[in-house]
Amino acid sequence: MDFLTLLQSVPLLLALAKGALPSVAALGMGFGQWLASLPPCRDFAFEATSYLVCEVDPKRYQVELFWKDSAGKPFQSLHNLNVSQQAAGRTMLFAINAGMYHPNLAPVGLYVEHGQEMASVKTGSGNGNFSLQPNGIFYISNGKAAVRSTREFVKNRPPLDYATQSGPMLVIDGQLHPKFQADSTSRKTRDGVGVRKDGVAVFAISNGTVTFHAFARLFRDALGCDNALFLDGTISSLFAPAIGRNDDYWNLGPMIGVFRKY
């Protein structure tokens, strides 16, 4: 585990150590294993709202998308995804839900996993947050993370390792989504992802309810992301067992899992 990640985790470590370490011991996990399982996440406050923020440098962490297991059945929950990765001998640092989906849990819009396109890009109009234009795409291409509006993405589509389409965009080239209102009364739990100029992908989930306008300003003004994408609301979930975060909503569609590179 690198020193920066450990340093960023200190507040969480202090808060959890008293209760977590006995549990870790009971599970037979060594302290070194526990440290290696810590996610690059930290508590973060912005304008009196609490968030959990996870900063992922693709040079040091593997970002993957998941939807169905080897039998072709949707994972449905971040807990199920974690169990499957443990069975495969992998330590998933954290997972977060990764965008909109249909009632059958199929992705709405573009979805690419291991370079295979499993759902095509959606450019037409529609209802709901997904179609609040501009929407956008979070993707990994040749080991690099990016967020782009769908319109710009389809103009010059790169080779893709992983991709998920969602909407609306929160920040577009340094500007807040034009339809967000500072005095909005629509407040929900929300999660999203942005990418900084240095290539670090920044995932954030609110610990309470927040407006789109405030959530977008978090990414632009506090987290330094010129482009950021809304992933989901209300059922926004993050699973990071090493720090005691165990959101376990069921019937989720696409998910993002993050692993340490060795």
Stockholm file with secondary structure:
# STOCKHOLM 1.0

chainA/1-262         MDFLTLLQSVPLLLALAKGALPSVAALGMGFGQWLASLPPCRDFAFEATSYLVCEVDPKRYQVELFWKDSAGKPFQSLHNLNVSQQAAGRTMLFAINAGMYHPNLAPVGLYVEHGQEMASVKTGSGNGNFSLQPNGIFYISNGKAAVRSTREFVKNRPPLDYATQSGPMLVIDGQLHPKFQADSTSRKTRDGVGVRKDGVAVFAISNGTVTFHAFARLFRDALGCDNALFLDGTISSLFAPAIGRNDDYWNLGPMIGVFRKY
#=GR chainA/1-262 SS CCHHHHHHTHHHHHHHHHHHHHHHHHTTCCHHHHHHTCCSEEEEEETTEEEEEEEECTTTEEEEEECBCTTSCBCBSHHHHHHHHHHTTCCEEEEEECSCBCTTSCBSSCEEETTEEEECCCCSCCSSGGGSSSCEEEEEETTEEEEEEHHHHHHSCCCCSEEEEESCEEEETTEECTTCCTTCCCCBCEEEEEEETTSCEEEEEESSCBCHHHHHHIIIIISCEEEEEEEEESSCCEEEGGGTEECCCSSBCCEEEEEECC
#=GC SS_cons         CCHHHHHHTHHHHHHHHHHHHHHHHHTTCCHHHHHHTCCSEEEEEETTEEEEEEEECTTTEEEEEECBCTTSCBCBSHHHHHHHHHHTTCCEEEEEECSCBCTTSCBSSCEEETTEEEECCCCSCCSSGGGSSSCEEEEEETTEEEEEEHHHHHHSCCCCSEEEEESCEEEETTEECTTCCTTCCCCBCEEEEEEETTSCEEEEEESSCBCHHHHHHIIIIISCEEEEEEEEESSCCEEEGGGTEECCCSSBCCEEEEEECC
//
